[in-house]
Amino acid sequence: MDLLGKKYKFEDGNYIEVIQIKSGEFNGENTQIVTYNIGGPKDVPRKLVMDINQFVNNFGHLFQE
């Protein structure tokens, strides 16, 4: 699943956008790390990071074509 640069916009205007995927250490393990933004029309955007496996389990269904 190619996630880099993908953006999903919900019906209420909130969104999630993958801005970076890189190798690194997360919770003491070497893995791929996903950096993503979340926000909405009345929100200040937030940048978050998550292990790629956890990200795909939580949000992967939003990016399937």
C-alpha positions in Angstrom: 0.0 0.0 0.0 1.5 3.3 -1.1 0.6 5.8 1.5 3.0 8.7 0.9 1.2 11.9 -0.1 -2.3 10.3 0.3 -5.0 12.4 1.9 -8.4 11.4 3.1 -11.1 13.9 3.7 -14.1 13.0 5.9 -17.7 14.3 5.2 -17.4 16.8 8.0 -14.3 18.4 6.5 -11.7 16.8 8.8 -8.8 15.2 7.1 -5.8 12.9 7.5 -2.7 13.3 5.3 0.4 11.2 5.1 3.4 13.5 4.8 6.4 11.2 5.4 7.4 7.6 5.8 10.9 6.8 6.9 12.9 4.1 8.7 13.7 4.7 12.3 13.3 3.5 15.9 9.8 3.6 17.4 9.1 2.3 20.9 12.5 0.6 20.9 12.1 -1.2 17.6 13.5 -0.5 14.1 10.5 0.0 11.8 8.9 2.3 9.3 7.5 5.5 10.9 4.6 7.4 9.4 4.3 11.1 9.9 0.9 12.5 9.2 -1.2 15.6 9.7 -4.8 15.7 11.0 -7.1 18.6 11.1 -10.3 20.2 10.1 -11.9 23.4 9.0 -11.9 24.9 12.5 -8.9 23.1 13.9 -5.2 23.9 14.0 -3.5 21.1 12.1 -1.6 18.6 14.2 1.5 16.5 13.1 1.7 13.0 14.6 3.9 10.0 14.2 3.0 6.3 14.4 4.5 2.9 13.6 3.4 1.9 10.1 1.8 -1.3 11.2 -0.3 0.5 13.8 -1.1 3.2 11.2 -2.3 0.7 8.6 -4.4 -1.2 11.2 -6.1 2.1 12.3 -6.3 4.1 9.1 -5.4 1.8 6.2 -9.0 1.2 5.1 -9.3 4.9 4.4 -6.6 4.8 1.7 -7.7 1.7 -0.1 -8.8 2.3 -3.7 
